[in-house]
Amino acid sequence: MGVLEEALAGRAIEEKSDTVGHYQFAHALIQGTLTSELSLTQRVRLHARIAETLETGYGLEAEAHAAELVYHFAQAQTVNGAEKVVQYSILAGEKAVNVQAYDEAPVHFQMRLTVKGIALTGSEQAEDEEAAMLLAGLGHSQLGTHDRSNSRQMAVSLTRAFDSHLSI
């Protein structure tokens, strides 16, 4: 009996009801226990394998799963580099804005800005068109939350994006 079959028989994992051949842990405690037993290096390498396997498996549909992919690529950034984090964080942020998931969207734009080395606060203009787009996405997502406590930061993000776009 293979490892997969043993895990199914022991009810550590279960097949997802919506997708043939996809599995999930039966309970978060099982996942947490197994994860805690891995070293940091093992976890990073595991995330790298998961990210690459998912990306390959999703194929042309990978963009639809950008949030899931950016999570694993971000966890594996020390192994795989930042390129995929950049690619999928932009897609995930745009998708979150489009479906009005305004609490989720800023996280993706902030992640990409951080990877790119752009300060999330401050008044300096973005260095290129991509950075301006990211700042605009961040400001738009902050606007969508209707949380007026961050209205100053939202205005700063949008102003930085607008000013940058004018000078690019």
N, C-alpha and C positions, 0 to 999 in steps of 0.2 A: 504494500500500500504506500502511495506517495505522500509527501508532506501535505499537499493540498487536501487529499482525501482524509488524512488523519485529522487535520484541523476542522474539516467539515463534520466528521464523525464525532469529534470531541466538542462540537458546537462552539469552537473558538471563533470561527468565521461562518458567514452565511452568504449564499448567493444573492446578489441584488435582484429584486423582483422585476426591475425594468430593463435589465440588460443581461443577456446570456453570456456567461463566462467572466462576469465581473463579480468580485466578492468584497465584503466589508466585514470588519470585526463585529462580532455579535454584541459586544458591549464596550463602551469607552474605557472601562477599567481594564479590560484585557489588553486593549491597545496601549494604554498608559503603562501598564506593567511591563509589557514586552519592550516598549520604547525606552523605558528607564534603565533597562538592562544593557542597552547598547552604549558604546563609547561615543563621544562627540564625532570622532572620525567615521565610525560606522554609520551613525545617523546621517551625516552629510553625504556619504557615498550611497546610502540607501535612497535618500531623496533624489540624488542624481540619477540613479537607475529608474526610480519611479517616474521622474519627469521625462526622461528620454523614452521610456516604454509607453507612457500615456501619449506623448506627442506623436510617436510613430503609430500607435493604435488609433488615435483620433484622425490621423491623416489630414484630409482636406477640411475636416470638421474641428480642427484644433482651435481655431479662433473662438468657436462657441464655448470652449472650455478654458478660456484664458485665465479666469480667476483661479481655477484649480492648478493650472500649469504654472502660473506665476508664483504661487505658494511654494511648490516643490522646487522650481528653479531658484527662487530666492534662498531657500534653505540649503541649496547645493551650490551657491554662488562661488564659494572658495574652490570648488572642484571644476565647475563648468564655466565660470566667468559671468559677466554681467549682461552679455548680449541678449540672452533669452529672457532675463528678468526685465530688461528694457522693453523688448518686443511685446511680451504678454501683459506687462503692467499698463502700458498705453491702451491695449485692446480691452483689458478688463475695466479700466477706468472709464473709457468711452461707453462700453456696454452698460456699466452701472448707471452712468448719467442718462443714457437712452431709456433705461427702464425705471428711471427715477429712484434708484437705490442710492440716495444721496448720503447715507451714512457709510456706505461701502466705497463709493467712488473716490473720496479724498485720499484714502489709504493707498490706492493704486497710483494716483498722481504723485503723492508725497514720496512713495517708494522710488519711483522713477527719477524724480528730481534729486533725491538723496544719492542714488547711484550715479547720477550725472554730475554730482558735486555742486548742486545749486542750492543755496540757502533757502529754506522755506519761509523765512521772515527777512525783512530788510526792504530796501527800496531800489537796489541795483537792478539794472535792466538784464534781461536774459541775453545770453551770448549768441544764440542762434534761433532759427525758426522753430525747431523742435522744443526748445526750452520755453519759448513764448507760447506755443500750443499747450504745453504741460501746465504752465501757469494759468492760462485761460481755462483749461479743464478743471484745475484745482479751484479757481475762483467760482466757476459755474457750479461745481458740485457743492461748494460752501454756501452759495446762494440758495441752492435747492433745499438745504436742510432747514431753512427758516429759523435757524438758531441765531438770533440777533446778537448773542454774546460774541460771536466771531465775525461780526459785520466789518470791523476794522481790518482784520486779516483778509477777508474776502475782497474788500476794496483795494488793498495793497496788491494782492495777487492779480486782480484784473487790471489794475493800473500798470503794474510791471509788464504784464503780457501786452497790453495795448501800446505802451511806450516802446517796448522792444520791437513790436511789429512795425511801428512807424520808422524805426531806424534801420531795420534789416533790409 
